[in-house]
């Protein structure tokens, strides 16, 4: 018997249990992601899922930069995965107001208020830290003016 192999199998099972069994990934995507260990393998696993592959390529540079100071990172325009997901969700919630006769508007309104609170907290933190030049780096505008 090989105890190291048993530990690796156990770790792989626990790793696989962390992935949800619903959503766009379902079983195939979750299984493919549970087996990857390198950046190239992640890109290959995300190939069938265009939306997630684009998201990964956008945030890859944010997470690669480890030794860069916080000021340079904020000024460089890189965004974290959470920032991009919040931005996409805000767009979806805004679009809920374009439809008629549904109760999704109430859910969207609550979620947009939560984003507004996140924006206000970010502004307050930057003011307290005296980094007012970084305020716009994480703010997600709600109901942008139409062109």
MDTraj code that builds the backbone (N, CA, C; nanometers):
import mdtraj as md
import numpy as np

residues = "UNK UNK UNK UNK UNK UNK UNK UNK UNK UNK UNK UNK UNK UNK UNK UNK UNK UNK UNK UNK UNK UNK UNK UNK UNK UNK UNK UNK UNK UNK UNK UNK UNK UNK UNK UNK UNK UNK UNK UNK UNK UNK UNK UNK UNK UNK UNK UNK UNK UNK UNK UNK UNK UNK UNK UNK UNK UNK UNK UNK UNK UNK UNK UNK UNK UNK UNK UNK UNK UNK UNK UNK UNK UNK UNK UNK UNK UNK UNK UNK UNK UNK UNK UNK UNK UNK UNK UNK UNK UNK UNK UNK UNK UNK UNK UNK UNK UNK UNK UNK UNK UNK UNK UNK UNK UNK UNK UNK UNK UNK UNK UNK UNK UNK UNK UNK UNK UNK UNK UNK UNK UNK UNK UNK UNK UNK UNK UNK UNK UNK UNK UNK UNK UNK UNK UNK UNK UNK UNK UNK UNK UNK UNK UNK UNK UNK UNK".split()
xyz = np.array([
    [0.0832, -0.1184, 0.0000],
    [0.0000, 0.0000, 0.0000],
    [0.0874, 0.1244, 0.0000],
    [0.0339, 0.2241, -0.0632],
    [0.1048, 0.3507, -0.0725],
    [0.0254, 0.4576, 0.0030],
    [0.0691, 0.4955, 0.1224],
    [-0.0088, 0.5933, 0.2001],
    [-0.0134, 0.7312, 0.1343],
    [0.0918, 0.7663, 0.0593],
    [0.0921, 0.8962, -0.0087],
    [-0.0163, 0.9018, -0.1157],
    [-0.0352, 0.7927, -0.1871],
    [-0.1387, 0.7884, -0.2907],
    [-0.2774, 0.7989, -0.2285],
    [-0.2957, 0.7341, -0.1131],
    [-0.4251, 0.7425, -0.0453],
    [-0.4544, 0.8855, -0.0008],
    [-0.3524, 0.9536, 0.0475],
    [-0.3699, 1.0930, 0.0900],
    [-0.4055, 1.1798, -0.0299],
    [-0.3402, 1.1559, -0.1431],
    [-0.3694, 1.2338, -0.2636],
    [-0.5116, 1.2092, -0.3118],
    [-0.5574, 1.0861, -0.3065],
    [-0.6943, 1.0541, -0.3472],
    [-0.7931, 1.1211, -0.2539],
    [-0.7639, 1.1159, -0.1234],
    [-0.8513, 1.1801, -0.0254],
    [-0.8574, 1.3312, -0.0487],
    [-0.7436, 1.3923, -0.0772],
    [-0.7403, 1.5363, -0.1044],
    [-0.8185, 1.5684, -0.2316],
    [-0.8061, 1.4839, -0.3326],
    [-0.8790, 1.5071, -0.4570],
    [-1.0294, 1.4984, -0.4344],
    [-1.0726, 1.4044, -0.3507],
    [-1.2160, 1.3928, -0.3205],
    [-1.2662, 1.5156, -0.2458],
    [-1.1872, 1.5616, -0.1484],
    [-1.2283, 1.6815, -0.0746],
    [-1.2287, 1.8040, -0.1655],
    [-1.1313, 1.8112, -0.2544],
    [-1.1227, 1.9224, -0.3493],
    [-1.2452, 1.9238, -0.4396],
    [-1.2858, 1.8063, -0.4856],
    [-1.4011, 1.7950, -0.5746],
    [-1.5318, 1.8290, -0.5034],
    [-1.5396, 1.8019, -0.3744],
    [-1.6617, 1.8309, -0.2991],
    [-1.6856, 1.9811, -0.2836],
    [-1.5827, 2.0623, -0.3016],
    [-1.5982, 2.2071, -0.2855],
    [-1.6743, 2.2706, -0.4017],
    [-1.6802, 2.2043, -0.5139],
    [-1.7464, 2.2609, -0.6304],
    [-1.8959, 2.2320, -0.6264],
    [-1.9783, 2.3295, -0.6626],
    [-2.1229, 2.3077, -0.6590],
    [-2.1686, 2.2160, -0.7724],
    [-2.2856, 2.1575, -0.7558],
    [-2.3395, 2.0667, -0.8573],
    [-2.4547, 2.1319, -0.9337],
    [-2.4520, 2.2634, -0.9444],
    [-2.5555, 2.3338, -1.0190],
    [-2.4909, 2.4526, -1.0896],
    [-2.5651, 2.5174, -1.1761],
    [-2.5132, 2.6335, -1.2475],
    [-2.4641, 2.5955, -1.3859],
    [-2.3871, 2.6852, -1.4456],
    [-2.3384, 2.6630, -1.5811],
    [-2.2344, 2.5523, -1.5875],
    [-2.1584, 2.5342, -1.4799],
    [-2.0546, 2.4321, -1.4807],
    [-2.1110, 2.2921, -1.4682],
    [-2.2119, 2.2765, -1.3880],
    [-2.2720, 2.1471, -1.3595],
    [-2.1634, 2.0452, -1.3277],
    [-2.1755, 1.9240, -1.3797],
    [-2.0779, 1.8207, -1.3442],
    [-1.9511, 1.8286, -1.4271],
    [-1.9642, 1.8514, -1.5570],
    [-1.8466, 1.8490, -1.6434],
    [-1.7451, 1.9557, -1.6051],
    [-1.7909, 2.0786, -1.5905],
    [-1.6995, 2.1872, -1.5578],
    [-1.6373, 2.1713, -1.4215],
    [-1.7160, 2.1290, -1.3253],
    [-1.6630, 2.1088, -1.1901],
    [-1.5593, 1.9978, -1.1878],
    [-1.5872, 1.8904, -1.2582],
    [-1.4926, 1.7787, -1.2625],
    [-1.3635, 1.8213, -1.3323],
    [-1.3757, 1.8953, -1.4413],
    [-1.2563, 1.9395, -1.5134],
    [-1.1725, 2.0337, -1.4273],
    [-1.2375, 2.1240, -1.3542],
    [-1.1632, 2.2166, -1.2688],
    [-1.1020, 2.1479, -1.1478],
    [-1.1624, 2.0409, -1.1020],
    [-1.1071, 1.9728, -0.9847],
    [-0.9776, 1.8994, -1.0172],
    [-0.9513, 1.8749, -1.1444],
    [-0.8313, 1.8012, -1.1836],
    [-0.7145, 1.8904, -1.2230],
    [-0.7358, 2.0196, -1.2371],
    [-0.6301, 2.1076, -1.2875],
    [-0.5336, 2.1462, -1.1767],
    [-0.4099, 2.1723, -1.2177],
    [-0.3074, 2.2165, -1.1234],
    [-0.2243, 2.3323, -1.1792],
    [-0.2296, 2.3572, -1.3095],
    [-0.1500, 2.4655, -1.3684],
    [-0.2409, 2.5636, -1.4408],
    [-0.1832, 2.6769, -1.4757],
    [-0.2580, 2.7810, -1.5454],
    [-0.3056, 2.7336, -1.6826],
    [-0.2212, 2.6622, -1.7537],
    [-0.2595, 2.6129, -1.8864],
    [-0.3755, 2.5141, -1.8769],
    [-0.3745, 2.4319, -1.7734],
    [-0.4837, 2.3360, -1.7549],
    [-0.6147, 2.4066, -1.7209],
    [-0.6064, 2.5165, -1.6454],
    [-0.7272, 2.5939, -1.6135],
    [-0.7871, 2.6507, -1.7412],
    [-0.7031, 2.7070, -1.8266],
    [-0.7535, 2.7631, -1.9520],
    [-0.8142, 2.6559, -2.0404],
    [-0.7547, 2.5390, -2.0433],
    [-0.8099, 2.4288, -2.1222],
    [-0.9437, 2.3829, -2.0646],
    [-0.9534, 2.3766, -1.9322],
    [-1.0784, 2.3329, -1.8688],
    [-1.1904, 2.4334, -1.8904],
    [-1.1557, 2.5609, -1.9003],
    [-1.2574, 2.6648, -1.9185],
    [-1.2928, 2.6896, -2.0648],
    [-1.2269, 2.6209, -2.1557],
    [-1.2499, 2.6415, -2.2998],
    [-1.3971, 2.6289, -2.3402],
    [-1.4715, 2.5276, -2.2946],
    [-1.6123, 2.5174, -2.3357],
    [-1.7026, 2.6237, -2.2734],
    [-1.6553, 2.6899, -2.1705],
    [-1.7359, 2.7891, -2.0988],
    [-1.6793, 2.9279, -2.1282],
    [-1.7228, 2.9859, -2.2386],
    [-1.6669, 3.1119, -2.2865],
    [-1.6747, 3.2258, -2.1870],
    [-1.7869, 3.2382, -2.1185],
    [-1.8044, 3.3479, -2.0236],
    [-1.7020, 3.3382, -1.9101],
    [-1.6806, 3.2194, -1.8589],
    [-1.5873, 3.2020, -1.7488],
    [-1.4427, 3.2108, -1.7960],
    [-1.4170, 3.1697, -1.9190],
    [-1.2816, 3.1825, -1.9723],
    [-1.2456, 3.3293, -1.9874],
    [-1.3392, 3.4098, -2.0370],
    [-1.3142, 3.5535, -2.0490],
    [-1.2918, 3.6164, -1.9126],
    [-1.3718, 3.5773, -1.8152],
    [-1.3568, 3.6286, -1.6792],
    [-1.2195, 3.5916, -1.6234],
    [-1.1763, 3.4692, -1.6469],
    [-1.0463, 3.4242, -1.5965],
    [-0.9328, 3.5027, -1.6606],
    [-0.9399, 3.5248, -1.7907],
    [-0.8324, 3.5989, -1.8563],
    [-0.8292, 3.7447, -1.8122],
    [-0.9445, 3.8016, -1.7789],
    [-0.9469, 3.9404, -1.7326],
    [-0.8844, 3.9553, -1.5946],
    [-0.9072, 3.8611, -1.5058],
    [-0.8588, 3.8749, -1.3681],
    [-0.7235, 3.8084, -1.3457],
    [-0.6736, 3.7382, -1.4428],
    [-0.5476, 3.6660, -1.4274],
    [-0.4342, 3.7609, -1.3903],
    [-0.4261, 3.8744, -1.4558],
    [-0.3183, 3.9690, -1.4279],
    [-0.3305, 4.0289, -1.2883],
    [-0.4522, 4.0421, -1.2357],
    [-0.4710, 4.0948, -1.1003],
    [-0.4098, 4.0009, -0.9973],
    [-0.4304, 3.8717, -1.0145],
    [-0.3823, 3.7758, -0.9156],
    [-0.2373, 3.7349, -0.9377],
    [-0.1810, 3.7595, -1.0567],
    [-0.0404, 3.7286, -1.0812],
    [0.0512, 3.8291, -1.0136],
    [0.0069, 3.9514, -1.0006],
    [0.0899, 4.0574, -0.9453],
    [0.0867, 4.0463, -0.7930],
    [0.1886, 3.9847, -0.7374],
    [0.1935, 3.9660, -0.5922],
    [0.2887, 4.0641, -0.5255],
    [0.3961, 4.0985, -0.5922],
    [0.4984, 4.1813, -0.5295],
    [0.4786, 4.3300, -0.5546],
    [0.3775, 4.3645, -0.6279],
    [0.3535, 4.5048, -0.6574],
    [0.2798, 4.5661, -0.5398],
    [0.3155, 4.6890, -0.5065],
    [0.2491, 4.7562, -0.3953],
    [0.1028, 4.7812, -0.4246],
    [0.0283, 4.8083, -0.3202],
    [-0.1166, 4.8286, -0.3331],
    [-0.1479, 4.9513, -0.4187],
    [-0.0662, 5.0552, -0.4082],
    [-0.0905, 5.1771, -0.4851],
    [-0.0754, 5.1521, -0.6348],
    [0.0296, 5.0807, -0.6726],
    [0.0511, 5.0518, -0.8148],
    [-0.0591, 4.9618, -0.8690],
    [-0.1026, 4.8671, -0.7879],
    [-0.2068, 4.7738, -0.8304],
    [-0.3377, 4.8464, -0.8548],
    [-0.3729, 4.9382, -0.7670],
    [-0.4984, 5.0115, -0.7830],
    [-0.4932, 5.1037, -0.9037],
    [-0.3763, 5.1591, -0.9320],
    [-0.3646, 5.2519, -1.0436],
    [-0.3540, 5.1792, -1.1766],
    [-0.3159, 5.0524, -1.1745],
    [-0.2945, 4.9795, -1.2988],
    [-0.4238, 4.9421, -1.3691],
    [-0.5371, 4.9475, -1.3002],
    [-0.6643, 4.9170, -1.3633],
    [-0.7037, 4.7712, -1.3571],
    [-0.6233, 4.6880, -1.2933],
    [-0.6601, 4.5478, -1.2781],
    [-0.7774, 4.5369, -1.1820],
    [-0.8640, 4.4408, -1.2088],
    [-0.9796, 4.4202, -1.1227],
    [-0.9829, 4.2762, -1.0757],
    [-1.0322, 4.2580, -0.9546],
    [-1.0435, 4.1230, -0.9007],
    [-1.1676, 4.0552, -0.9582],
    [-1.1761, 3.9255, -0.9366],
    [-1.2912, 3.8504, -0.9854],
    [-1.4200, 3.9000, -0.9203],
    [-1.4122, 3.9328, -0.7917],
    [-1.5303, 3.9820, -0.7209],
    [-1.5804, 4.1122, -0.7821],
    [-1.4866, 4.2010, -0.8178],
    [-1.5259, 4.3286, -0.8781],
    [-1.6006, 4.3071, -1.0093],
    [-1.5490, 4.2182, -1.0925],
    [-1.6138, 4.1935, -1.2213],
    [-1.7490, 4.1247, -1.2048],
    [-1.7602, 4.0364, -1.1071],
    [-1.8889, 3.9705, -1.0824],
    [-1.9902, 4.0712, -1.0316],
    [-1.9484, 4.1579, -0.9391],
    [-2.0389, 4.2628, -0.8901],
    [-2.0840, 4.3527, -1.0047],
    [-1.9914, 4.3870, -1.0930],
    [-2.0253, 4.4740, -1.2056],
    [-2.1265, 4.4068, -1.2979],
    [-2.1070, 4.2793, -1.3252],
    [-2.2022, 4.2059, -1.4081],
    [-2.3383, 4.1930, -1.3426],
    [-2.3383, 4.1687, -1.2118],
    [-2.4651, 4.1584, -1.1397],
    [-2.5401, 4.2904, -1.1392],
    [-2.4687, 4.4011, -1.1221],
    [-2.5345, 4.5322, -1.1242],
    [-2.6024, 4.5540, -1.2589],
    [-2.5364, 4.5145, -1.3659],
    [-2.5977, 4.5292, -1.4986],
    [-2.7257, 4.4456, -1.5086],
    [-2.7219, 4.3233, -1.4587],
    [-2.8407, 4.2370, -1.4623],
    [-2.9535, 4.2973, -1.3797],
    [-2.9205, 4.3490, -1.2612],
    [-3.0233, 4.4081, -1.1749],
    [-3.0811, 4.5349, -1.2369],
    [-2.9977, 4.6114, -1.3059],
    [-3.0490, 4.7301, -1.3751],
    [-3.1466, 4.6904, -1.4852],
    [-3.1148, 4.5821, -1.5553],
    [-3.2013, 4.5387, -1.6651],
    [-3.3358, 4.4872, -1.6145],
    [-3.3444, 4.4494, -1.4883],
    [-3.4722, 4.4039, -1.4315],
    [-3.5756, 4.5155, -1.4338],
    [-3.5301, 4.6399, -1.4304],
    [-3.6224, 4.7528, -1.4319],
    [-3.6739, 4.7834, -1.5723],
    [-3.6205, 4.7173, -1.6728],
    [-3.6632, 4.7387, -1.8107],
    [-3.7850, 4.6541, -1.8475],
    [-3.8179, 4.5558, -1.7664],
    [-3.9308, 4.4674, -1.7940],
    [-4.0522, 4.5099, -1.7124],
    [-4.1674, 4.4606, -1.7520],
    [-4.2910, 4.4968, -1.6832],
    [-4.3552, 4.3733, -1.6200],
    [-4.4348, 4.3991, -1.5180],
    [-4.5216, 4.2978, -1.4571],
    [-4.4459, 4.1776, -1.4002],
    [-4.3481, 4.2037, -1.3189],
    [-4.2811, 4.0944, -1.2489],
    [-4.2305, 4.1451, -1.1141],
    [-4.2072, 4.0518, -1.0242],
    [-4.1631, 4.0873, -0.8900],
    [-4.0109, 4.0887, -0.8766],
    [-3.9410, 4.0578, -0.9829],
    [-3.7951, 4.0612, -0.9790],
    [-3.7404, 4.2000, -0.9537],
    [-3.8216, 4.3010, -0.9786],
    [-3.7799, 4.4390, -0.9558],
    [-3.7483, 4.4613, -0.8083],
    [-3.8243, 4.4012, -0.7210],
    [-3.8016, 4.4198, -0.5777],
    [-3.6683, 4.3568, -0.5353],
    [-3.6406, 4.2381, -0.5864],
    [-3.5128, 4.1726, -0.5576],
    [-3.3980, 4.2560, -0.6132],
    [-3.4141, 4.3041, -0.7365],
    [-3.3100, 4.3855, -0.7986],
    [-3.2871, 4.5138, -0.7200],
    [-3.3944, 4.5750, -0.6726],
    [-3.3813, 4.6987, -0.5958],
    [-3.3019, 4.6741, -0.4677],
    [-3.3309, 4.5634, -0.3980],
    [-3.2581, 4.5309, -0.2748],
    [-3.1102, 4.5083, -0.3055],
    [-3.0811, 4.4350, -0.4114],
    [-2.9422, 4.4072, -0.4465],
    [-2.8681, 4.5339, -0.4890],
    [-2.9358, 4.6238, -0.5583],
    [-2.8723, 4.7501, -0.5961],
    [-2.8465, 4.8371, -0.4734],
    [-2.9354, 4.8305, -0.3758],
    [-2.9115, 4.9037, -0.2505],
    [-2.7901, 4.8455, -0.1775],
    [-2.7748, 4.7131, -0.1802],
    [-2.6572, 4.6513, -0.1189],
    [-2.5296, 4.6986, -0.1871],
    [-2.5332, 4.7102, -0.3195],
    [-2.4164, 4.7598, -0.3917],
    [-2.3900, 4.9053, -0.3565],
    [-2.4947, 4.9823, -0.3394],
    [-2.4784, 5.1215, -0.2999],
    [-2.4114, 5.1310, -0.1623],
    [-2.4488, 5.0436, -0.0713],
    [-2.3857, 5.0403, 0.0611],
    [-2.2380, 5.0025, 0.0482],
    [-2.2062, 4.9044, -0.0387],
    [-2.0657, 4.8681, -0.0612],
    [-1.9882, 4.9874, -0.1152],
    [-2.0492, 5.0618, -0.2077],
    [-1.9828, 5.1799, -0.2628],
    [-1.9562, 5.2840, -0.1548],
    [-2.0547, 5.3100, -0.0696],
    [-2.0389, 5.4098, 0.0364],
    [-1.9328, 5.3650, 0.1365],
    [-1.9307, 5.2363, 0.1698],
    [-1.8278, 5.1855, 0.2615],
    [-1.6885, 5.2029, 0.2024],
    [-1.6743, 5.1752, 0.0733],
    [-1.5443, 5.1909, 0.0078],
    [-1.5006, 5.3368, 0.0119],
    [-1.5913, 5.4274, -0.0172],
    [-1.5589, 5.5700, -0.0132],
    [-1.5157, 5.6095, 0.1279],
    [-1.5890, 5.5639, 0.2288],
    [-1.5551, 5.5972, 0.3673],
    [-1.4178, 5.5416, 0.4060],
    [-1.3878, 5.4195, 0.3651],
    [-1.2576, 5.3609, 0.3966],
    [-1.1446, 5.4387, 0.3314],
    [-1.1629, 5.4805, 0.2070],
    [-1.0584, 5.5556, 0.1388],
    [-1.0399, 5.6945, 0.2000],
    [-1.1472, 5.7553, 0.2461],
    [-1.1364, 5.8860, 0.3113],
    [-1.0629, 5.8718, 0.4440],
    [-1.0959, 5.7677, 0.5206],
    [-1.0293, 5.7452, 0.6495],
    [-0.8807, 5.7172, 0.6287],
    [-0.8471, 5.6412, 0.5244],
    [-0.7074, 5.6086, 0.4966],
    [-0.6342, 5.7205, 0.4238],
    [-0.7051, 5.8286, 0.3931],
    [-0.6500, 5.9440, 0.3212],
    [-0.5945, 5.9035, 0.1843],
    [-0.6689, 5.8187, 0.1145],
    [-0.6329, 5.7758, -0.0209],
    [-0.7477, 5.8094, -0.1153],
    [-0.7822, 5.9347, -0.1195],
    [-0.8982, 5.9773, -0.1976],
    [-0.8803, 5.9538, -0.3472],
    [-0.7574, 5.9444, -0.3934],
    [-0.7343, 5.9213, -0.5361],
    [-0.7745, 5.7804, -0.5790],
    [-0.7919, 5.6885, -0.4833],
    [-0.8300, 5.5504, -0.5155],
    [-0.9799, 5.5250, -0.5050],
    [-1.0559, 5.6272, -0.4769],
    [-1.2001, 5.6078, -0.4566],
    [-1.2663, 5.5505, -0.5811],
    [-1.2329, 5.6023, -0.6968],
    [-1.2999, 5.5591, -0.8198],
    [-1.2568, 5.4210, -0.8679],
    [-1.1521, 5.3643, -0.8101],
    [-1.1014, 5.2369, -0.8615],
    [-1.1951, 5.1193, -0.8340],
    [-1.2748, 5.1252, -0.7286],
    [-1.3619, 5.0129, -0.6938],
    [-1.5102, 5.0471, -0.6965],
    [-1.5447, 5.1700, -0.7227],
    [-1.6853, 5.2095, -0.7246],
    [-1.7520, 5.1502, -0.8484],
    [-1.8664, 5.0885, -0.8285],
    [-1.9455, 5.0360, -0.9399],
    [-2.0668, 5.1264, -0.9546],
    [-2.0708, 5.2050, -1.0615],
    [-2.1836, 5.2980, -1.0770],
    [-2.3147, 5.2238, -1.0996],
    [-2.4191, 5.2772, -1.0406],
    [-2.5524, 5.2194, -1.0535],
    [-2.6344, 5.3115, -1.1425],
    [-2.7004, 5.2561, -1.2413],
    [-2.7790, 5.3312, -1.3389],
    [-2.6958, 5.4424, -1.4015],
    [-2.5954, 5.4011, -1.4772],
    [-2.5116, 5.4963, -1.5482],
    [-2.5974, 5.5765, -1.6446],
    [-2.5588, 5.7010, -1.6708],
    [-2.6363, 5.7801, -1.7672],
    [-2.6331, 5.7154, -1.9058],
    [-2.7445, 5.7174, -1.9717],
    [-2.7519, 5.6577, -2.1058],
    [-2.6995, 5.7557, -2.2087],
    [-2.6402, 5.7016, -2.3102],
    [-2.5823, 5.7853, -2.4158],
    [-2.6728, 5.7935, -2.5348],
])
top = md.Topology()
chain = top.add_chain()
for i, resn in enumerate(residues, 1):
    res = top.add_residue(resn, chain, resSeq=i)
    for name in ("N", "CA", "C"):
        top.add_atom(name, md.element.get_by_symbol(name[0]), res)
traj = md.Trajectory(xyz[None], top)
